[in-house]
Amino acid sequence: MFYPELNLNRLFQEWYGENSENEEIIGMNVDQRKEHFKNYVRNKIAAIDFERESEKIENYINENHNIFQTLTLGGKRKAKTKSKKQKSLF
């Protein structure tokens, strides 16, 4: 059976986008975040044999260990806005 290439970077970006402000994720330790990510991937690739891809997922997590430690969670950057000069009333 044909399986598309598993793009873990894309899946991580989706996971982060969906969970970066999630209080449950913010309160987790590093190992819990890793496990949550694994479960997220498992759910996303239900059509793909997870066991077949689990070694690849473990390698990705181990290679990117620092990402899970340094995640900026709990808020998004504010968009930069230019302040408009007020016209003189006189």
N, C-alpha and C positions, 0 to 999 in steps of 0.2 A: 504494500500500500504506500502511496506517495504522501510524505509529510513535508509541509513547507518549512523553510529554515526558521528556527526558533530565534526571534529577535529579542533577547533579554534586555537590551538597552531600551528599546521601545516600551517593553512591558514595565520596566522599572520607572520610566517617565510617567506612564499611565498610573501606576501604583502611587507614585509620589503626588501626582496631580490630584488624585482622588482622596489621598489620606494626609496631606501635609498639615491640615488644620483639624484633624480628627483627634479629639482629646484622648481617646483610648490609645492611639498610636503614640502620642506625645508622652504618655505616662509609661510606655513600655521600655524595658532595657534593650540593649543591642541584640541579644539572642532572641528575644520575643519579636522584635522587628523583622529579623531575618526569617523567623518561622512564619510570620504574617505574610511576608513577601512570597515565600514558598507556597503558602496556601493560595495566595492571589494568583500566582502563575498556574498552579494546579487547576484552579477553577477556570482560568482563561483558556487553557489548552486541553479542555476535557476531551476533545476529539483526537488529541495526540496521546499516545501512551506515555503517561507521566513517568513511569518507572524507566522507560527507555531514555528519557531526557533528564532524569534526576541528577546524573553525574555532571552533566553540562551545567545545570542550575547550581549545584554545589560549587563547582569550579568558579562560576561567575560570582557567586556570593563571597567566596574566599578571596578571589582576586580583587574584589571591590569592598573589602571589609571596612575600610575607613569611611566609605559613603554612609554606612549605617550608623557610624559613631558621630559623624559630623553633620547629619541632616539638620537643616534649619526648619523646624516644625513650629506650627502655631501662628503663622501669619505670612502674608505675602508682601513683597516690596510694594511700596506706594509708587504710583506712576508720577514721574516728574512733570510738573506743570509750570509753565512760564507765568510769572505775575505780569498783569497788564498795567501799564502806566495809566494813571488817571489823568484825564485832561483837566487843565486848569480851568476853574470856573470864572476867572477874571481875565 
